[in-house]
Amino acid sequence: MTLALTDAAPGTRTLPERRGTPMLRVENLRVGFGRGAERTEVVRGVSFELSPGRCLAVVGESGSGKSVTARTLVGLTGRGSHVRADRLELDGADLLGLGERAWRRVRGRRIGMVLQDALVSLDPFRTVGAEIAEPLRLHRWGSRSERAARVLEVLEEVGVPEPGLRARQRSDELSGGLRQRALIASALALDPRLVIADEPTTALDVTVQAQVLDLLAASKRRGTAVLLISHDLSVVARLADEVCVMRDGEVLEHGLTEEVLRRPAHPYTRSLLDAVPSAATRGARLAPSTPGARLRATPAPAPGPTVEERPVLTATDLVKRFRGPDGVERTVVDGVSFELAAGETLGIVGESGSGKTTTARLALALLEPDGGEVLLDGAPWSAASPAERRPRRRRVGVVYQDPLSSFDPRWDVARVLADAAATDLEPPRGPAAVRARSVELLEQVGLGAEHLARHPLRLSGGQRQRVAIARALAPRPDVVVCDEPVSALDVSVQAQVLDLLTDLQRSLGVAYLFISHDLGVIHHLSDRVLVMKDGHVVEEGATEEVLTAPRHEYTRRLLSALPALPGAPGPRREAHDPR
Amino acid sequence: MTTPGSTTTPSTAGPAGPATLTDRARAGFASARPPRLATLLSLAVLGFVAVAALAPGLLAPGDPTAIRLDQALQSPSATHLLGTDQSGRDLYTRVVHGARESLTIGLGATALAMALAVTLGVASGLGGRVTDRVIGGALEVAFAFPVMLLALLLVAVRGPSSATLVIAVGIGSAPGYARMVRGQVLAVRREPYVEAAAALGHPRHRVVLQHVLPNAVRPLLAIATLGVGQSIVWASGLAFLGMGVAPPSPEWGALLEAGRMYVTTAWWLEVVPGLAIVAVAVALTTLGRTLQQRLEGAPS
């Protein structure tokens, strides 16, 4: 048994002996797109091996080539792609240069694939049972009744309650967790030797994520090899035996999970680990250096922003009901009360459907509550008339999860900011003043005047969110409502944006109502926290107290479902302070 | 005569379709493909027709109504490029001079249809539940009638003329567009950027004018180009039925209707104006498609 990696790339480690012989061998895999001079290589010399019953995680941020690597293994790299490798074998059989027909015999039968988004990956017009039976049918497995029995068997295996009923339902009748399990069931239906899971838990709540990871772990124990593609190091820590860290199509580091996550050899792995917000990163910076953060006058990590005891936003007993498509009225927010003091961060954490976004919209007075009231600076806010509210709206800004859809698709950055800045510069002071203010705003968020003429489409995800933050800050608000502002970002970009939000709070004294499903982010950033479930606040208090010594059973469950990184990040952080 | 090109009728897009238009519109901004040959050809055809409509004398200096009975029903030759009709009038000259009227009807009818559609669609999409029910119900009823039938009804009431044709075809095709506008408005008003504008404290009318209206109507501009070609075809169809512009006029539909009697002896009288209509309709449709793809980023 030779070493998995023969070339001595930086960060390469010697892997200890493994159990069994590898079933999947990939050597010097290269994938390019385009022709001739226009060809760009997105995977550049990736090698790994995978043995039965083991899990290899390929970790990297968007554009690292991790998903393309996974797709190569099922022959789905798509048109215009060019795949080369010194070796690409599954159980000794060459996968390189298989035709479409040959691939179809491999896919589903010998390699199962679990995709990220179960809502999109399942056909809404077919029952879940038909969906799971499809690979069986395509591979001519058994008779109709045998297939039906197998469907129930796999559904049972993946822990779907009432498999008989579920098999007859369609994907939109199932919850996100059940859908993802159905998808895994369909990947496992033919008992493949290898399962490729591409970001299998990204869209899921923590508790559901934990169930899905347990499921993959169980199938690993049964001898299936699992190739996990993820950007989330804590997920990797929970499931993978080995980790392969990729960036720009290259493997930077490859080793046992414990080793890589505890003692990362490559600086990039280290920066990825440091970028993960958690309890241990409170008050610390996440990114090594925020590029172009020109405003940072106070780099000293103050213990926390100075919180004045003046409430800017007060909510009492908020109730909001919605009528569903079936005509049944549901109480989405039920008796939620909170107080947001000037300059502090109040986190609202909960899973999907907990009512946290509705609470945010009530706080913004974009929705009117069916009961209770919101006060802004002690004066009626939700109860005020729209005309009374309008001039005061500039006091409360908002940042959304997806910045791109929060910009008018026809507008460039200059127009977006000018429109927002105009609310502050009254009476209108001419294009020069508006431009000056726009540039000032861009500089506040670490961008420059050169970004004014760009269309948001031509900005990276992090830059877009920075522009969205600049827009929210334009009217010089006292409060910014952040609705999952970093959930769509890569770890290192998320780190930069979180750092930026912290800096802005220090320099401008804005208060944040920070909505997130991510306990790590909340723990990193919030002074106080509200835990929501089914429209109710189940627990609230100082973040440290609630998240380190939870009193409510649900909070405990959330915390225990949270996959944790091994090792204490504290000393590591000091050990390698970059500059 | 049926309605040619009815496969591109706006009615095929249900309310569910437009919801995704804005997402694709976003992606479309990033794409900049080089123009295809078909696009260039279409531009050439439309350029020629535009000159014909604005300054027909430049392309055909002769008089389109000059009667030369001695040269009646001549087949295409060097002197008469596209032949002559039963009164000896030069067909090329007549087709060039007829462009203005045909285009006026096409553009006018589409403009009218769009104006009606935007008004009704926006009122329906932004008004309350009652307004939506009333307008939506009326549109459903109007939509049940074929465009041609509505147009015939109006012409029968008002008597044939260019203006009547514009109104008839315009009203006839408005309900389809209106339903699309409504769907678009409903989709766009839920977009986060609309909420973001409201959160900045902009008054409702400003949010509607600045964000909802332009983004709801934009995908329709491309479809409207398809509508211009279609309106010309409909107007020609009406003329062919004798419900269009009166014969001495060189309007293309009128030419078709006049040449009907001689179709066995002088084929060019039918084929030439027919080809003119087809060329303009195809060119506009091609450009409309290109525009649509650029705006929406939809695959071809």
Interface residues (C-beta under 8 A of the other chain):
Chain A: L364 L366 P386 R389 R390 P391 R392 R393 R394 V396 G397 V398 Y400 D402 L404 S405 S406 F407 D408 P409 R410 D419 A420 T423 H455 L457 R458 R471 A474 P475
Chain B: T22 A25 R26 F29 A30 E191 P192 Y193 E195 A196 A197 A198 A199 L200 G201 H202 P203 R204 Q210 H211 P214 N215 R218
